[in-house]
Amino acid sequence: MEKFSQEELKAYLMQSNEEFRSLAEKHAEYAKLIDEIESKPHLTEEDEMEEHRLKKLKLHLKDQMHEILNRHRASRVA
């Protein structure tokens, strides 16, 4: 049930919170770029560096999204 509640909250924030929506869109964009790099048969050193950079950026966005989720959850409890 907790997982479902989290998914509902994400869906709500995608509709109602521009910051969350923007972060989620950028997160999806980075995931797509990472998938494109990882689908190559051979990675150059530049590919590996770019993949590493994108993964860090994606993780940072995920952290920001979780912070918004936590703030929203806390405000609903309070």
C-alpha positions as CSV (number, residue, x, y, z in Angstrom):
1,M,0.0,0.0,0.0
2,E,2.9,2.3,0.8
3,K,4.3,1.9,-2.8
4,F,0.9,2.7,-4.3
5,S,0.6,5.8,-2.1
6,Q,4.0,7.0,-3.3
7,E,3.0,6.5,-6.9
8,E,-0.2,8.4,-6.3
9,L,1.7,11.2,-4.8
10,K,4.2,11.3,-7.7
11,A,1.2,11.4,-10.2
12,Y,-0.3,14.2,-8.2
13,L,2.9,16.2,-8.1
14,M,3.4,15.7,-11.8
15,Q,0.1,17.4,-12.3
16,S,0.3,20.1,-9.7
17,N,4.0,21.0,-9.1
18,E,6.0,22.6,-12.0
19,E,9.3,22.0,-10.2
20,F,8.7,18.3,-9.7
21,R,7.4,17.9,-13.3
22,S,10.5,19.7,-14.7
23,L,12.8,17.5,-12.6
24,A,11.0,14.3,-13.7
25,E,11.2,15.3,-17.3
26,K,14.9,16.0,-17.1
27,H,15.5,12.8,-15.2
28,A,13.7,10.8,-18.0
29,E,15.8,12.7,-20.6
30,Y,19.0,11.7,-18.8
31,A,17.8,8.1,-18.5
32,K,17.2,8.0,-22.3
33,L,20.7,9.4,-23.0
34,I,22.3,6.9,-20.7
35,D,20.4,4.1,-22.4
36,E,21.6,5.3,-25.8
37,I,25.2,5.3,-24.6
38,E,24.9,1.9,-23.0
39,S,23.3,0.4,-26.2
40,K,26.5,1.0,-28.2
41,P,28.5,-2.1,-28.9
42,H,31.8,-0.4,-27.9
43,L,32.2,2.6,-25.5
44,T,34.9,5.1,-26.0
45,E,36.5,6.8,-23.1
46,E,34.4,9.9,-23.8
47,D,31.3,7.7,-23.8
48,E,32.2,6.3,-20.4
49,M,32.9,9.8,-19.0
50,E,29.6,11.1,-20.4
51,E,27.7,8.1,-19.0
52,H,29.2,8.7,-15.6
53,R,28.4,12.5,-15.8
54,L,24.8,11.8,-16.8
55,K,24.4,9.2,-14.0
56,K,25.5,11.7,-11.4
57,L,23.2,14.4,-12.8
58,K,20.3,11.9,-12.9
59,L,20.9,10.8,-9.3
60,H,21.0,14.5,-8.2
61,L,17.6,15.0,-9.9
62,K,16.2,11.9,-8.1
63,D,17.4,13.3,-4.8
64,Q,15.7,16.6,-5.5
65,M,12.5,14.8,-6.5
66,H,12.6,12.8,-3.2
67,E,13.1,16.0,-1.2
68,I,9.9,17.4,-2.8
69,L,8.0,14.2,-2.1
70,N,9.2,14.2,1.5
71,R,8.3,17.9,2.0
72,H,4.8,17.3,0.5
73,R,4.3,14.2,2.6
74,A,5.4,16.1,5.8
75,S,3.1,19.0,5.0
76,R,0.1,16.7,4.6
77,V,0.8,15.0,7.9
78,A,1.3,18.3,9.8
